Every structure is written in structure tokens, then in C-alpha cells.
Amino acid sequence: MIAAAAAPALTSAAAPAPPRPGRPRYTLCGDPRAEMVVARDLASIAASTEELLGPRLCGLLLLGGYARGEGGVVERAGELGPFNDYDLVAVVRGRAAGVHERVRLRAHGHALTQRLGVDVDLLPLSEAALPRLPPTLFWLDAALGGVRVVMGPGALAGRLPRLSPRRVPLDECGRLLMNRAAGLALSNLEPRAGNEDRIARHGHKAAFACGDVRLLACGRYRPSHVEKLAELERLERSPAVGAELVAAYRDAVAFRARPDRWRPPGGDLAAWYARLRALVARWHLDHEAWRAGAPADPRAYAAFRGRLFRALPDVRPWAAPLAAARAAWSGAAPLLPYVGHPRERLARVAVALAYAPDDPASRAAAERLLGAAAGAPDAVLRERLLSLVQRGG
């Protein structure tokens, strides 16, 4: 297990207050200028998506931070604008979206990203599928109020399944931690200079995940980060939580409100990131040892032969070999060594490259799992990891 050395508290700013009831907003800071920009962006996205899909489009749903009123805001060239991704679901009439339609929406999202300066993710979903969505954390957040109708009938959001935290399998905790570890791994594999914002963002998102999974595991998961922070503060004396996790979560909430105003303690981003990464490694691996019986060491975790995900809510049991074969056929991941669904492979690679990037044995294990040559440069590993994320995230 990676131990964290003693260091000053991670908190560098006070957490903002939650939005006032009765006044829905998109951003955590609530600045009217930022609210106007987000509203304008969403109107533009809705109009262009309706033009693309025509009568096939039933409605457009906003999910994620801006739907919860917790979106981040940054100042660029003297103007406030969005920081987080716009996560949207395009609800279509009739049949489920085919490959061609998905490709069109992906290209449309990319074009919007270039125009708006913030990532726009568009997920197509058939109207008939709304009540049958799987019990994942993504849809749990929507069920707890993290969804807004951007375009279409107001009752559209009410057709989503009514999920409770108890219905979401704990495999979703492992999935969330895996995805956040992949973000840290990608940060480790790119040059520090010029990527400071991404490094801070991935670090704070990992801290959020470590707090969220503990709340889900004990049945105290809440709709917003501000409410989750309050729950973690109540659980601070619990051995599974502790003051360091609460401080890291509080710091992440402050970062989310205004990333451009956040500063690491002492102004040293490298020292802050190294310490937070060590803490996240301990929190992540301790949780997975409890949940799945996995080793609490990055090198052993990468070589773990047991199953990490036994109850994937979005993957049927017989589909894992097929998904692995498709990933191999597309070049996203090798078939051997076989570990099951691409998500199993991603979990191991992410841990090895996130928490032990300088350990030769851990890096070698990641290279084998990614199908890369021994001693492959960081750029190659990063490209292969990004491909695997598309299949296993």
C-alpha cells in the first residue's frame, strides 16, 4: 500500500454555499454573467442538434454538474465561461440510434466543442429506452435531480427510472475509481508544462470519487457535491473517511466553483499533486480490497487474476468475451493476456500507471495489458490508454 507522508492540509479555499432553494442555476458560483453564457451555449446546442436530427429529435436532456447547479466557471479574456463538460442526452423517437447516427452526433459534439471552447458530449438514446436504463451512478445522479430538459416536453425527465442509491451495485464504485485513476494516469503520461489545469482537474475529480464511493457504500450518497461534503464531515471520525479525505473533498468543491482562482498550498502544484495522488492511491486500493478482495498494492493489483466487476449493470455476463474480442479487433486492446471485459483491463492499467508510474514492474504490467512494446514511450502508452478508455470506461 502507498502511504502518505505528513503534510499541510490540502484545503486552500472555503467551500461555496449550496444554491438557494427555488432559484435553480447552472453554476456553483452563481455569477449572472456565467449563468447567461451557459444558457446561451445550451440554446445554441439545442438549436443545432434539432437542425441535425430534425423531427427524429424528441428532446435534449442536460446531465452532470451544470444540471445540478454545480458547474465550474473560469475567466478567459475578461469574460466568465464554463469549465466543465456539457453532458447531454439526445432523446430520439422510434428505433435506437444506429452506428451512422452515433457517428453524426459524435462529429456534431466535436464541432460544438471547437466552437464553444468546452467539451460537448452528446449521447443518443431512444425514447423507449428511458424507463429501462441500467442502475449506474450516471443515471442515479440524474434520478436524484441531476437532469434538466433543455429542449422538448418538460415531462421527459420524469420518464427516467426512479433509482435509489441502494439499487446501484457496488461495482459502480469500482468503475468510478477506475475512471478517475485513468485520468491520473493520463496526467502522469503527459508533460507537466502547459497541462497544469488538467493535472489539477484530474486530481480533484479523483478526490471526489474517493468520497463518493464511501457514501454510496454506506447508503448516504447525496445529489450534490456540497451535500456529499456535509455527509463526509459528519463521518469524519470514521476509519474509512478521516480528516484527510474530508479536507481533499472540501478543496475539490472549492476548485469546482472557480478553478481559475484555486491555488495549491504553498503554490507548489507538483508537491500538491504528488501528495494527493498518494492519498488517492490509498483510498482507492483500500476500498477495492474491501469491495472486490483486490490487492492493496499497484503492482499486485495490475497482476490480479480475480474479477473486479462481478455485476456490471450495463454489460450482460455473456457479453464480456465479445467485448474483449471487439476491442482486440479494433486495435484498442490485445486479447492476451485475457482478463475479461475491457473494463477489467482498464482498471488494472489505470492503477499501475496512476499510482506507480515510476515502478518498472508496474509499468511493464501496464505495457503488457496495453499490448505495447517493453520500454514504450509515454506518448505511446497514453494513446493506447485513451483507446482503451473508449472501450472500457
C-alpha positions as CSV (number, residue, x, y, z in Angstrom):
1,M,0.0,0.0,0.0
2,I,1.2,3.5,-0.8
3,A,1.4,5.5,2.4
4,A,1.1,9.3,2.5
5,A,3.7,11.4,4.3
6,A,2.6,14.0,6.7
7,A,2.0,17.4,5.1
8,P,-0.1,20.5,5.4
9,A,-3.9,20.3,4.9
10,L,-5.0,20.1,1.3
11,T,-7.7,22.7,1.7
12,S,-6.9,26.0,0.1
13,A,-10.3,27.8,0.0
14,A,-13.6,27.7,1.7
15,A,-16.3,25.6,0.0
16,P,-19.1,27.7,-1.5
17,A,-22.7,27.5,-0.2
18,P,-25.2,25.4,-2.0
19,P,-27.7,27.0,-4.4
20,R,-30.7,28.6,-2.6
21,P,-34.0,26.6,-2.9
22,G,-36.3,27.9,-5.6
23,R,-33.5,29.5,-7.6
24,P,-32.2,26.9,-10.0
25,R,-28.9,27.8,-11.5
26,Y,-26.2,26.1,-13.6
27,T,-23.0,27.1,-11.8
28,L,-21.8,26.7,-8.2
29,C,-20.7,30.3,-8.0
30,G,-24.0,31.6,-9.4
31,D,-22.5,34.6,-11.1
32,P,-25.1,36.1,-13.5
33,R,-22.6,36.6,-16.3
34,A,-21.6,32.9,-16.2
35,E,-25.3,31.8,-16.0
36,M,-26.0,33.8,-19.1
37,V,-23.1,32.2,-21.0
38,V,-24.2,28.7,-20.1
39,A,-27.8,29.4,-21.0
40,R,-26.7,30.8,-24.4
41,D,-24.5,27.8,-25.0
42,L,-27.3,25.3,-24.2
43,A,-29.7,27.2,-26.5
44,S,-27.1,27.0,-29.3
45,I,-26.5,23.3,-28.8
46,A,-30.3,22.6,-28.8
47,A,-30.9,24.6,-32.0
48,S,-28.0,23.0,-33.9
49,T,-28.9,19.5,-32.7
50,E,-32.5,19.9,-33.7
51,E,-31.3,21.1,-37.1
52,L,-29.1,18.0,-37.4
53,L,-31.7,15.4,-36.4
54,G,-34.9,17.1,-37.4
55,P,-38.2,15.5,-36.3
56,R,-36.3,12.5,-35.1
57,L,-35.2,14.5,-32.0
58,C,-37.7,14.2,-29.2
59,G,-35.8,16.3,-26.6
60,L,-32.4,17.2,-25.2
61,L,-31.5,16.5,-21.6
62,L,-28.7,18.1,-19.7
63,L,-26.9,16.0,-17.0
64,G,-23.8,16.4,-14.9
65,G,-22.6,19.4,-12.9
66,Y,-24.5,22.1,-14.7
67,A,-27.8,20.2,-14.4
68,R,-27.2,20.0,-10.6
69,G,-26.3,23.7,-10.4
70,E,-22.6,22.8,-9.6
71,G,-20.9,23.7,-12.9
72,G,-17.5,25.3,-12.8
73,V,-16.7,28.8,-14.1
74,V,-13.4,30.3,-15.3
75,E,-12.4,33.7,-16.6
76,R,-11.0,33.9,-20.1
77,A,-10.0,37.2,-21.8
78,G,-12.0,39.1,-19.2
79,E,-15.2,37.0,-19.7
80,L,-16.6,34.3,-17.5
81,G,-17.4,31.0,-19.1
82,P,-17.9,27.3,-18.4
83,F,-15.1,25.0,-17.3
84,N,-16.7,21.5,-17.1
85,D,-18.1,19.4,-19.9
86,Y,-21.6,19.8,-21.2
87,D,-23.1,16.3,-20.8
88,L,-26.2,15.9,-22.9
89,V,-28.6,13.1,-23.9
90,A,-30.3,13.5,-27.3
91,V,-33.6,11.5,-26.9
92,V,-34.7,10.3,-30.3
93,R,-38.1,8.9,-31.5
94,G,-38.5,5.4,-32.8
95,R,-35.7,3.0,-33.2
96,A,-32.5,3.2,-31.2
97,A,-29.7,5.2,-32.7
98,G,-27.6,3.3,-35.2
99,V,-23.9,3.5,-35.9
100,H,-24.3,6.2,-38.5
101,E,-26.4,8.4,-36.3
102,R,-24.0,8.0,-33.4
103,V,-21.1,8.9,-35.6
104,R,-23.0,12.0,-36.8
105,L,-23.7,13.1,-33.2
106,R,-20.1,12.5,-32.2
107,A,-18.9,14.7,-35.0
108,H,-21.5,17.3,-34.1
109,G,-20.4,17.3,-30.5
110,H,-16.8,17.7,-31.7
111,A,-17.7,20.7,-33.8
112,L,-19.6,22.2,-30.9
113,T,-16.6,21.7,-28.7
114,Q,-14.4,23.6,-31.1
115,R,-16.9,26.4,-31.4
116,L,-17.8,26.8,-27.7
117,G,-14.4,26.1,-26.2
118,V,-15.7,23.4,-23.8
119,D,-16.2,19.7,-24.3
120,V,-19.8,18.8,-25.5
121,D,-20.7,15.2,-25.1
122,L,-23.9,14.1,-26.9
123,L,-25.3,10.6,-26.1
124,P,-28.1,9.4,-28.3
125,L,-30.9,7.5,-26.5
126,S,-34.2,6.2,-27.9
127,E,-37.4,7.4,-26.2
128,A,-38.5,3.9,-25.5
129,A,-35.3,3.1,-23.6
130,L,-35.8,5.9,-21.0
131,P,-37.6,3.8,-18.4
132,R,-35.3,0.8,-18.8
133,L,-31.9,2.5,-18.1
134,P,-29.4,0.5,-16.0
135,P,-28.8,1.3,-12.3
136,T,-25.5,3.1,-12.8
137,L,-24.0,6.1,-11.0
138,F,-24.6,8.2,-14.1
139,W,-28.3,7.5,-14.1
140,L,-28.5,7.6,-10.3
141,D,-27.3,11.2,-10.3
142,A,-30.0,12.0,-12.9
143,A,-32.6,10.3,-10.8
144,L,-31.6,12.3,-7.7
145,G,-32.3,15.6,-9.6
146,G,-29.2,16.0,-11.8
147,V,-31.1,16.4,-15.0
148,R,-32.7,19.3,-16.8
149,V,-34.8,19.5,-20.0
150,V,-33.0,21.8,-22.4
151,M,-35.4,21.1,-25.3
152,G,-38.6,19.1,-25.6
153,P,-41.5,18.3,-23.3
154,G,-40.9,19.1,-19.6
155,A,-42.2,15.7,-18.6
156,L,-39.4,13.9,-20.5
157,A,-37.1,13.9,-17.4
158,G,-39.8,12.2,-15.4
159,R,-39.7,9.2,-17.6
160,L,-36.2,8.3,-16.3
161,P,-36.2,5.3,-13.8
162,R,-36.6,6.2,-10.2
163,L,-33.3,4.9,-8.8
164,S,-32.1,5.0,-5.2
165,P,-28.5,4.6,-4.0
166,R,-29.4,1.1,-2.7
167,R,-30.2,-0.1,-6.2
168,V,-26.8,0.7,-7.6
169,P,-24.4,-2.2,-7.4
170,L,-21.0,-1.5,-5.7
171,D,-19.3,-2.5,-8.9
172,E,-20.2,1.1,-9.9
173,C,-17.9,2.3,-7.2
174,G,-15.0,0.4,-8.7
175,R,-15.9,1.7,-12.1
176,L,-15.8,5.3,-10.9
177,L,-12.5,4.9,-9.1
178,M,-11.1,3.2,-12.3
179,N,-12.1,6.1,-14.5
180,R,-10.6,8.7,-12.1
181,A,-7.4,6.6,-11.9
182,A,-7.3,6.6,-15.7
183,G,-7.4,10.4,-15.5
184,L,-4.4,10.5,-13.2
185,A,-2.6,8.0,-15.4
186,L,-3.1,10.2,-18.4
187,S,-1.8,13.2,-16.4
188,N,1.3,11.2,-15.5
189,L,1.9,10.4,-19.2
190,E,1.9,13.9,-20.5
191,P,4.3,16.8,-20.0
192,R,3.6,18.9,-16.9
193,A,4.3,22.2,-18.6
194,G,1.2,23.6,-20.2
195,N,-1.1,21.0,-18.6
196,E,-1.4,22.3,-15.1
197,D,-5.1,22.8,-15.4
198,R,-5.7,19.2,-16.4
199,I,-3.5,17.9,-13.7
200,A,-5.4,19.8,-11.0
201,R,-8.7,18.8,-12.5
202,H,-7.9,15.1,-12.6
203,G,-6.6,15.3,-9.0
204,H,-9.7,16.9,-7.7
205,K,-12.0,14.5,-9.6
206,A,-10.2,11.6,-8.1
207,A,-10.7,13.0,-4.6
208,F,-14.4,13.4,-5.3
209,A,-14.6,9.8,-6.4
210,C,-13.0,8.5,-3.2
211,G,-15.5,10.4,-1.1
212,D,-18.5,9.4,-3.3
213,V,-17.8,5.7,-3.2
214,R,-17.7,5.7,0.6
215,L,-21.0,7.5,0.8
216,L,-22.6,5.1,-1.7
217,A,-21.3,2.0,0.2
218,C,-22.8,3.2,3.5
219,G,-26.1,4.4,2.0
220,R,-25.5,8.1,2.5
221,Y,-25.0,9.2,-1.1
222,R,-26.4,12.6,-1.9
223,P,-27.4,14.5,-5.1
224,S,-24.7,17.3,-5.0
225,H,-21.1,17.6,-4.0
226,V,-21.9,20.2,-1.4
227,E,-24.4,17.8,0.3
228,K,-21.9,15.0,0.0
229,L,-19.3,17.1,1.7
230,A,-21.7,17.7,4.6
231,E,-22.2,13.9,4.9
232,L,-18.4,13.3,4.9
233,E,-17.9,15.9,7.5
234,R,-20.4,14.0,9.7
235,L,-18.4,10.8,9.1
236,E,-15.0,12.3,9.6
237,R,-14.2,10.2,12.6
238,S,-15.0,7.0,10.7
239,P,-11.8,5.0,9.9
240,A,-13.0,4.7,6.2
241,V,-13.2,8.5,5.9
242,G,-10.9,10.6,8.1
243,A,-9.9,14.2,8.1
244,E,-7.6,14.0,5.1
245,L,-10.4,12.8,2.8
246,V,-12.8,15.4,4.1
247,A,-10.1,18.1,3.5
248,A,-9.4,16.9,0.0
249,Y,-13.1,16.8,-0.8
250,R,-13.7,20.3,0.5
251,D,-10.8,21.5,-1.6
252,A,-12.3,19.8,-4.6
253,V,-15.6,21.6,-4.1
254,A,-13.8,25.0,-3.9
255,F,-11.8,24.1,-7.1
256,R,-15.0,23.2,-8.9
257,A,-16.6,26.6,-8.3
258,R,-13.8,28.7,-9.7
259,P,-10.9,26.6,-11.0
260,D,-9.0,29.7,-12.1
261,R,-8.9,31.1,-8.6
262,W,-7.8,27.9,-6.9
263,R,-4.2,27.6,-5.8
264,P,-2.4,24.6,-4.3
265,P,-1.0,25.0,-0.8
266,G,2.2,27.0,-1.0
267,G,1.7,27.5,-4.7
268,D,3.5,24.2,-5.5
269,L,1.4,22.2,-7.8
270,A,3.9,19.3,-8.2
271,A,4.1,18.8,-4.4
272,W,0.3,19.0,-4.0
273,Y,-0.3,16.5,-6.8
274,A,2.3,14.0,-5.5
275,R,0.7,14.1,-2.1
276,L,-2.9,13.9,-3.3
277,R,-2.0,11.1,-5.7
278,A,-0.5,9.1,-2.8
279,L,-3.6,9.6,-0.7
280,V,-6.0,8.7,-3.6
281,A,-4.0,5.6,-4.1
282,R,-4.5,4.5,-0.5
283,W,-8.2,5.4,-0.6
284,H,-8.8,3.7,-3.9
285,L,-7.0,0.5,-3.2
286,D,-8.3,0.1,0.4
287,H,-11.8,0.5,-1.0
288,E,-11.2,-2.1,-3.7
289,A,-9.6,-4.5,-1.3
290,W,-12.8,-4.3,0.8
291,R,-15.2,-4.4,-2.2
292,A,-13.6,-7.0,-4.5
293,G,-10.8,-8.6,-2.5
294,A,-8.1,-7.0,-4.8
295,P,-4.5,-6.4,-3.6
296,A,-3.9,-3.0,-2.0
297,D,-0.6,-2.5,-4.0
298,P,-0.5,-1.2,-7.6
299,R,1.9,-3.8,-8.9
300,A,-0.1,-6.7,-7.4
301,Y,-3.4,-5.1,-8.4
302,A,-2.2,-5.0,-12.1
303,A,-1.5,-8.7,-11.9
304,F,-4.7,-9.6,-10.0
305,R,-6.4,-12.6,-11.7
306,G,-9.7,-12.3,-9.9
307,R,-12.7,-10.5,-11.2
308,L,-13.1,-6.9,-10.2
309,F,-16.5,-6.4,-11.7
310,R,-18.9,-9.2,-11.0
311,A,-22.2,-7.4,-11.5
312,L,-21.8,-4.9,-14.3
313,P,-25.3,-3.3,-14.7
314,D,-24.6,-2.2,-18.3
315,V,-23.0,-5.5,-19.5
316,R,-24.6,-8.9,-19.7
317,P,-22.5,-11.7,-18.4
318,W,-22.1,-13.4,-21.8
319,A,-21.1,-10.1,-23.4
320,A,-17.6,-9.8,-21.8
321,P,-15.8,-12.2,-24.2
322,L,-17.5,-10.5,-27.2
323,A,-16.5,-7.0,-25.9
324,A,-12.9,-8.2,-25.4
325,A,-12.8,-9.6,-29.0
326,R,-14.2,-6.4,-30.4
327,A,-11.6,-4.3,-28.6
328,A,-8.9,-6.6,-29.9
329,W,-10.3,-6.4,-33.5
330,S,-10.4,-2.6,-33.4
331,G,-6.9,-2.4,-32.0
332,A,-8.0,-0.8,-28.7
333,A,-6.5,-3.6,-26.6
334,P,-4.9,-7.0,-27.1
335,L,-6.8,-10.2,-26.4
336,L,-4.0,-11.6,-24.4
337,P,-3.4,-11.7,-21.5
338,Y,-7.1,-12.3,-21.3
339,V,-8.7,-10.6,-18.2
340,G,-12.3,-10.5,-19.4
341,H,-14.3,-7.3,-20.3
342,P,-12.1,-4.3,-21.4
343,R,-13.2,-2.7,-18.1
344,E,-11.2,-5.3,-16.2
345,R,-8.2,-4.5,-18.3
346,L,-8.6,-0.7,-17.9
347,A,-8.9,-1.0,-14.1
348,R,-5.5,-2.7,-13.9
349,V,-3.7,-0.5,-16.3
350,A,-5.1,2.7,-14.7
351,V,-4.0,1.7,-11.2
352,A,-0.5,0.7,-12.4
353,L,0.1,4.0,-14.4
354,A,-1.7,6.3,-11.9
355,Y,-0.2,5.2,-8.6
356,A,3.1,3.6,-9.5
357,P,4.3,5.3,-12.7
358,D,7.9,5.1,-11.8
359,D,7.9,1.5,-10.7
360,P,9.4,-0.6,-13.6
361,A,7.4,-3.7,-12.7
362,S,4.1,-1.8,-12.7
363,R,4.9,-0.1,-15.9
364,A,5.8,-3.4,-17.5
365,A,2.5,-4.9,-16.4
366,A,0.7,-1.9,-18.0
367,E,2.6,-2.3,-21.2
368,R,1.7,-6.0,-21.5
369,L,-2.0,-5.2,-20.8
370,L,-2.0,-2.4,-23.4
371,G,-0.1,-4.5,-26.0
372,A,2.8,-2.1,-26.1
373,A,6.4,-2.9,-26.6
374,A,8.6,-3.0,-23.5
375,G,10.0,0.4,-22.8
376,A,7.4,2.1,-24.9
377,P,7.5,5.9,-24.6
378,D,4.8,7.8,-22.6
379,A,3.2,9.1,-25.7
380,V,2.5,5.6,-27.0
381,L,1.1,4.4,-23.7
382,R,-1.1,7.5,-23.5
383,E,-2.5,6.9,-26.9
384,R,-3.2,3.2,-26.1
385,L,-4.8,4.1,-22.8
386,L,-7.1,6.6,-24.4
387,S,-8.2,3.9,-26.9
388,L,-8.9,1.5,-24.0
389,V,-10.9,4.2,-22.1
390,Q,-13.3,4.4,-25.1
391,R,-14.0,0.7,-24.8
392,G,-13.9,0.1,-21.0
393,G,-14.7,3.4,-19.3
